[in-house]
Amino acid sequence: MWLYWLLFLPLTYSLIDASRDDRYLEHESKEFDDFFFDFKDQLSILKNETIVLMKLYNQSIIQTYNTSDVRDSYQYRSTNVTSLAARDTNPTLDPAVRDHLHKVYRHLLIMIATAGAGVASISLGLAPVAPLLISLLFLLSAIGFSFTSHKLVFSLSTAFFSGLMVGILTLAPAILAAIPLALAGTAAIFLTFTVTALIAPSDAFLKWGGTLASVLLATILVSLFSIFFPVLVTSAFGTAITWISLVLFSVFVGYDTQKMIEKAKFGFTDYISDAYSLFLDFFNILMQIMDLIARGRKKD
């Protein structure tokens, strides 16, 4: 009998100990659950506070950017780089931008006058008629403009040699008679796309930059390919390429105009380079119109 109780006591103690451990675990589990729910409540409160703080921060940033002192500072213009879709669509230009545009178009008129002097030199017999040499000099001037700091000299030399290239074309009586029409068409297209770019939203033409570059590269490759197959130049395919090039360089007028405005807003005011880009657009439009006129005269 005593042996039975001796064997029963350890079992009873184990049951009591197990019961105590179970109550302890229940107590600890309850404390853990309380802690866990308290932690979730704290996280929820922290989340709400974070949302409120972020809203207040965004409002403060917007109010700060809307102040005239920050908006007119150079640091704000250089660091506030936003996407094209978020840019200001207000056509009103800053005085600094307007002053830059005056310089650009003034130099552009000087370059056009220099090109006119080149045309007159050919017409009056003051310059040698050597198309290959003139094309080479034109290319060297363009390279010199890109890789040297003497931009003024090379911009005017490029304009003069481009005038010589146009002058060579005017030696044909049919082309010479069409020069006033070609110049009027070029001026009308240039002014139309310039005014459109000035009054349109600031990203209306800029968002087409990639497409314009792709089409330009394609037309250059086709032009190089036509050297080995001259029949393509005189066919309907050549006429289509000329029309595509005319539309391309017309749109480039708007693109280059908005690009120089955006650059001027950020303090980049290289008016000679901007005028150079616009002159190349003007020159290419004129060449395409003269090409179309020449094709029309040949058909007649």
ZIQUI-V285574 format. One record per pair of residues at least 12 apart in sequence whose C-alpha atoms are under 7 Angstrom apart, sorted by sequence separation. I is the first residue (numbers start at 1). J is the second residue. If there is no record, write none. Layout:
# ZIQUI-V285574
{{I J} {I J}}
This chain:
# ZIQUI-V285574
{{141 154} {260 274} {141 157} {142 158} {141 158} {138 158} {256 277} {256 278} {138 161} {137 161} {138 162} {253 278} {134 161} {253 281} {252 281} {134 165} {249 281} {131 165} {249 284} {250 285} {212 248} {249 285} {129 168} {246 285} {114 156} {118 160} {122 164} {246 288} {117 160} {118 161} {245 288} {115 159} {119 163} {123 167} {111 156} {114 159} {115 160} {118 163} {119 164} {122 167} {114 160} {117 163} {118 164} {122 168} {242 288} {112 159} {115 162} {116 163} {119 166} {111 159} {115 163} {119 167} {118 167} {205 254} {206 255} {205 255} {206 258} {205 258} {206 259} {202 258} {193 250} {197 254} {193 251} {194 253} {190 250} {193 253} {194 254} {197 257} {189 250} {193 254} {197 258} {190 253} {194 257} {190 282} {186 282} {186 285} {186 286} {183 286} {182 286} {91 198} {182 289} {91 199} {182 290} {91 200} {91 201} {90 201} {89 201} {89 202} {88 202} {87 202} {84 203} {175 294} {152 272} {151 272} {155 276} {97 261} {107 272} {97 264} {104 271} {108 275} {97 265} {103 271} {104 272} {107 275} {100 269} {104 274} {105 275} {100 271} {104 275} {108 279} {78 266} {77 266}}
